[in-house]
Amino acid sequence: MHYRYSRIDKGQMTRALGGCVTGLVAVAASAPTLSLLEAVLVGAIAGIIHNIGFSLLRKYVLHQAWQVRTAYMVAIHGLGGVWGTLCVVMFGSEGPSISLLAAQLEGIVIALVYSVALANAVFLLFGLYKRRGAVTH
C-alpha cells in the first residue's frame, strides 16, 4: 500500500485529501439535519465541488504559485461551507422551503461580506505596519 501511495503525484494526493476535508466541512455545516446516507452524499458531492472549484480558482483567479494554499482554503472552507449550508435547505427535516433558502442565502452573504471585510482590514493593518517599520529603520 505504501508503494502505491508513494507513486501518486503529491498534487493528486493533496487534492484527494482536500476533497475529504471539504466533505467534512460540508457535513459539519448541515450535520443536525442529515441522516447517515445524506451525509455520505453531501460529503461526496463536496469533494467533487472542491476539485472543480480548486481548478477554476487556479485557472481564472489565483494564478501565482504562492496562491496555491489560498486556493485550497477557499475551495475547502468557502465552497464546502456554502454547499453544506445549502444542504440544510435540501435535506432539512421540514423539507425544502423558500423561507429557509432565503435565510441560508442571507447567512452565506453575511459570512462572505464579513470575511472579505475583515481580511482586507487585516491586510491593510499589515501594510501600514510594514510601511511604518520601513520608515523608522
N, C-alpha and C positions, 0 to 999 in steps of 0.2 A: 504494500500500500504506500509506503514511504517513497519507493521508487517511482510509482505512478504520479504522485503529487509533486515530486521533485522535477519531473519532466514538464509540468504545466507552466506556462508563462506566468510570471508574477502578476502581470496586469489582469489576466483571466482569473486568477485566484482572488485578487483584491476585489474585482467586480462581483465575483460569486459571493464573497463574504459581505460585501456592501449590500447585495440583494437580500441576504439573510437578515442583516441588521435593519434594513428598510422594512422588511416584513414584521420584525419585532416592533418597530416604531408605529407602523400602521395598526397592528393588533392592539398595542397599548392605547392608542388614541380612541379605539372603539370597543375596548375589552368588555365593559359591562353589558353590551348589547349583543354579543356574538355567542353562538354555540361553537362547539369544537370544530365541526365541519366548516362553518362560516369563517372561523379564524384561520383555518388552513387555506381556504380560498382567498381570503383577504391578503394573507401573507404571501402567497404565490403570485398573485397579481401585483402586489407591491414590489416584489423582486423584479418582475418584468418592467414595471414603471421605472424602477431605479436604473436599470440598464439602458432603457430608451432615453430617459431623461438625462443621464450622465453623458451619453453620446451626443445628444443635442446641445447640452451645455458646453461641452468641449468643442463642438464644431462651430457653433454660432456665437457664443458669449465669452467663454473663458478659454482663450486660445493659448495663453502663455504656459510654459512648463511649470512655473511656480504656482499656477492657479489650479492644479490638479486636486489638491486637498480641499480647496473651496468648492470645486465642482462635486466632489464626493459628499461633502457636508450638506450642500444644498439638495443634492439628489436624495440623500438618506433622510435627513430631518425635514426638509421642506416638502418635497414631493410625497414622502411616506406619511408625514403628518397630515397633509391635505387629503390624501387618499383615505387614510384611517378616519378622519373627521367626516368625510362624505359617506363613508360606510355606515356611520351611525344612522344616517337617513335611510339608506337602503336596507340595512338589516336590523333596524330598530324594533323594539318589542311591539310598538303600535303599528308598524308598517310605514311605508313611505308617506310623507306629508309635506305640503308646500311650506307650512309654517316652520317645521323643523329644518327643512332645507334652507330657508331664509336665515334662521338663527345660526346654523352651521356656517353658511357663507359669510355672515356678518362676523363671526368669530375668526374665520380664516383671514378676512380683510384686516380686522383689527390687529391680529397677530403679525401679519405681514407689514403693516404700517409701523407698528411698534418696533419690530426687529430692524427694519431699514433705518428708521429714525435714530434708534439707539446705536446702531453700528456706525452711522455717519457721525454722530456726536462723539463717539469714542475715537474714530479716526481723525476727526477734527482736533480733539484734545491731544492726541499723539503727535499730530502735525505741528500744533502750536508749541508743545513741549520740545519737540525736536528742533524747531526754529529758535526757540528761546535758548536752548542749550548750545546751539551753534554760535549765537551772538555773544554769549558770555565767555567762550573759550577763545 
